[in-house]
């Protein structure tokens, strides 16, 4: 199972370690704990986390908002700000970096978990990503299937089949509908479609695609 990678930027070591334990308890991978501006930038660029938790107040030096601004010049990554302050001036400054969420300290463990899950799901939808299990995903933007970060080559017919199954994910798509979509009015044997389905299924190591005899198939 591929875990979502999270970077913690927090200058208070006790708080940072408690957040780390909480994230690992909920099966997230903590790439690093950064305590200041410089280490946060370095860690983000080295580890490319899926999400960053950033305390706005990092003590002396540049604050968490400045950390985020710098990271965003290199790549886009979802941000959740952690703060004990609610001043309009600070919040308005943070808003300009377009974070996905804010958490006011102190926060509960379940609150942290739910905010992270919502943030990751939101980003996946915005990036047109359809997850298939824990390690596969299909990018509708790129029209490509991935295992982790590895592109899996699909033929034209395999891609048509997969996209239809994903369009109706969890529902049975009848064989007749698939035949018309892929081959149009051309006559084909039953074994032709069956072979195509098994070929696509093999790309998932035999998982996720369920065949319902004499009816159709679906992807879970």
C-alpha positions as CSV (number, residue, x, y, z in Angstrom):
1,X,0.0,0.0,0.0
2,X,1.4,3.4,-1.0
3,X,1.1,5.9,1.8
4,X,0.6,9.6,1.3
5,X,3.7,11.5,2.2
6,X,3.4,14.5,4.5
7,X,6.0,17.1,5.6
8,X,5.6,18.7,9.0
9,X,6.9,22.3,9.4
10,X,6.8,23.1,13.1
11,X,9.3,24.8,15.3
12,X,8.1,23.3,18.6
13,X,9.7,19.8,18.8
14,X,7.2,18.4,21.3
15,X,4.2,19.5,19.1
16,X,6.0,18.3,16.0
17,X,6.6,14.8,17.4
18,X,3.0,14.5,18.6
19,X,1.8,15.4,15.1
20,X,4.2,12.8,13.6
21,X,2.9,10.1,15.9
22,X,-0.7,11.0,15.1
23,X,0.0,10.9,11.3
24,X,1.8,7.5,11.5
25,X,-1.0,6.1,13.6
26,X,-3.4,7.0,10.8
27,X,-1.1,5.3,8.3
28,X,0.4,8.4,6.7
29,X,4.2,8.6,5.9
30,X,6.0,11.5,7.5
31,X,8.9,12.5,5.2
32,X,10.5,14.8,7.7
33,X,10.1,17.4,10.4
34,X,11.4,20.8,9.5
35,X,11.9,23.4,12.3
36,X,12.7,26.5,10.2
37,X,12.5,28.2,6.8
38,X,15.7,26.8,5.4
39,X,15.2,23.2,6.5
40,X,11.6,23.3,5.3
41,X,12.6,24.4,1.8
42,X,15.3,21.8,1.5
43,X,13.1,19.0,2.8
44,X,10.2,19.9,0.5
45,X,12.4,19.9,-2.6
46,X,14.2,16.7,-1.7
47,X,11.2,14.6,-0.7
48,X,8.4,16.1,-2.7
49,X,5.6,15.4,-0.1
50,X,2.0,15.0,-1.2
51,X,0.9,17.5,1.5
52,X,2.6,19.9,3.9
53,X,1.5,20.9,7.4
54,X,2.9,24.3,8.2
55,X,2.8,26.2,11.5
56,X,2.4,29.9,10.6
57,X,4.5,31.0,13.6
58,X,8.0,29.5,13.3
59,X,9.6,31.7,16.0
60,X,12.5,33.8,14.9
61,X,13.2,34.4,11.2
62,X,10.7,33.9,8.3
63,X,7.3,32.5,9.1
64,X,5.4,29.6,7.7
65,X,3.7,31.7,5.1
66,X,7.1,32.7,3.7
67,X,8.0,29.0,3.6
68,X,5.0,28.2,1.5
69,X,5.5,31.1,-0.9
70,X,9.1,29.9,-1.6
71,X,8.0,26.3,-2.1
72,X,5.3,27.3,-4.5
73,X,7.9,28.9,-6.8
74,X,9.2,25.4,-7.4
75,X,6.1,23.2,-7.4
76,X,2.4,23.0,-6.4
77,X,1.6,21.1,-3.2
78,X,-1.5,21.3,-1.0
79,X,-0.9,23.2,2.3
80,X,-2.7,23.0,5.6
81,X,-1.7,25.8,8.0
82,X,-1.5,25.2,11.7
83,X,-1.9,28.3,13.9
84,X,-2.7,29.5,17.4
85,X,-3.5,32.9,16.0
86,X,-6.7,34.1,14.3
87,X,-5.9,37.7,13.5
88,X,-7.4,38.9,10.3
89,X,-4.1,40.3,9.1
90,X,-2.3,36.9,9.4
91,X,-5.2,35.0,7.9
92,X,-5.5,37.4,4.9
93,X,-1.8,37.0,4.3
94,X,-2.1,33.2,4.4
95,X,-5.1,33.2,2.1
96,X,-2.9,34.6,-0.8
97,X,-1.0,31.3,-0.8
98,X,-4.3,29.4,-1.4
99,X,-4.1,26.7,1.3
100,X,-6.6,23.9,1.3
101,X,-7.3,24.2,5.0
102,X,-6.5,25.8,8.4
103,X,-6.3,24.1,11.8
104,X,-6.5,26.2,14.9
105,X,-4.3,24.9,17.8
106,X,-5.0,23.0,19.9
107,X,-6.8,20.5,17.6
108,X,-8.0,16.9,18.0
109,X,-6.3,14.0,16.3
110,X,-9.5,13.1,14.3
111,X,-9.8,16.7,13.2
112,X,-6.3,16.5,11.8
113,X,-7.0,13.3,10.0
114,X,-10.3,14.5,8.4
115,X,-8.7,17.7,7.2
116,X,-5.8,15.8,5.6
117,X,-8.2,13.3,3.9
118,X,-10.4,16.0,2.6
119,X,-7.4,18.0,1.3
120,X,-5.9,15.0,-0.5
121,X,-9.2,14.0,-2.1
122,X,-9.9,17.6,-3.2
123,X,-6.5,17.8,-4.9
124,X,-7.0,14.5,-6.6
125,X,-10.3,15.6,-8.1
126,X,-8.8,18.9,-9.2
127,X,-6.0,17.1,-10.9
128,X,-8.5,14.7,-12.6
129,X,-7.1,11.6,-10.9
130,X,-9.2,8.5,-10.5
131,X,-7.7,6.1,-7.8
132,X,-7.9,2.4,-8.4
133,X,-7.0,0.6,-5.2
134,X,-4.0,2.0,-3.3
135,X,-1.3,2.0,-5.9
136,X,-3.0,2.6,-9.3
137,X,-4.5,5.7,-10.7
138,X,-5.8,7.0,-14.0
139,X,-5.2,10.6,-15.1
140,X,-8.1,11.8,-17.2
141,X,-6.0,14.9,-18.0
142,X,-3.1,12.9,-19.4
143,X,-5.2,9.9,-20.5
144,X,-2.7,7.6,-18.8
145,X,-2.8,4.7,-16.3
146,X,-0.1,4.7,-13.5
147,X,1.1,2.1,-11.1
148,X,2.6,4.4,-8.3
149,X,4.5,6.8,-10.5
150,X,5.1,4.4,-13.4
151,X,3.2,4.8,-16.6
152,X,1.5,1.6,-17.8
153,X,1.1,1.4,-21.6
154,X,-2.4,0.8,-22.8
155,X,-3.6,0.0,-26.3
156,X,-6.4,2.1,-27.8
157,X,-9.0,-0.6,-27.2
158,X,-7.7,-1.2,-23.6
159,X,-8.0,2.5,-22.9
160,X,-11.5,2.7,-24.3
161,X,-12.5,-0.2,-22.1
162,X,-10.9,1.2,-19.0
163,X,-12.4,4.6,-19.4
164,X,-15.9,3.2,-19.8
165,X,-15.5,1.1,-16.7
166,X,-14.1,4.0,-14.7
167,X,-17.0,6.2,-15.9
168,X,-19.4,3.7,-14.3
169,X,-17.0,2.7,-11.5
170,X,-18.6,0.0,-9.3
171,X,-21.5,-0.6,-11.7
172,X,-21.8,-3.5,-14.2
173,X,-21.3,-2.5,-17.8
174,X,-22.9,-5.0,-20.2
175,X,-20.8,-6.8,-22.8
176,X,-23.1,-5.6,-25.5
177,X,-22.5,-2.0,-24.6
178,X,-18.7,-2.5,-24.6
179,X,-18.8,-4.2,-28.0
180,X,-20.7,-1.3,-29.5
181,X,-18.4,1.3,-27.9
182,X,-15.1,-0.4,-29.0
183,X,-16.0,-2.1,-32.3
184,X,-19.1,-0.2,-33.4
185,X,-21.2,-2.1,-35.8
186,X,-18.5,-4.6,-36.7
187,X,-19.2,-8.2,-35.8
188,X,-16.9,-9.8,-33.3
189,X,-16.7,-13.1,-31.5
190,X,-17.4,-13.3,-27.8
191,X,-13.8,-14.4,-27.3
192,X,-12.5,-11.1,-28.8
193,X,-14.0,-9.0,-26.1
194,X,-13.2,-11.6,-23.4
195,X,-9.5,-11.5,-24.5
196,X,-9.5,-7.7,-24.3
197,X,-10.9,-7.7,-20.8
198,X,-8.4,-10.3,-19.6
199,X,-5.6,-8.3,-21.2
200,X,-6.6,-5.1,-19.4
201,X,-7.1,-7.1,-16.2
202,X,-3.5,-8.4,-16.5
203,X,-2.3,-4.7,-16.3
204,X,-3.7,-4.7,-12.8
205,X,-2.2,-8.1,-11.9
206,X,-5.6,-9.7,-12.1
207,X,-7.2,-7.3,-9.6
208,X,-10.0,-4.8,-9.6
209,X,-11.9,-5.9,-12.8
210,X,-14.7,-8.3,-12.0
211,X,-16.3,-10.3,-14.7
212,X,-20.0,-11.3,-14.4
213,X,-20.5,-14.3,-16.7
214,X,-22.9,-13.8,-19.6
215,X,-23.7,-10.2,-18.4
216,X,-20.8,-7.8,-18.2
217,X,-17.9,-6.6,-16.1
218,X,-17.1,-3.8,-13.6
219,X,-14.1,-2.2,-12.0
220,X,-14.1,-1.8,-8.2
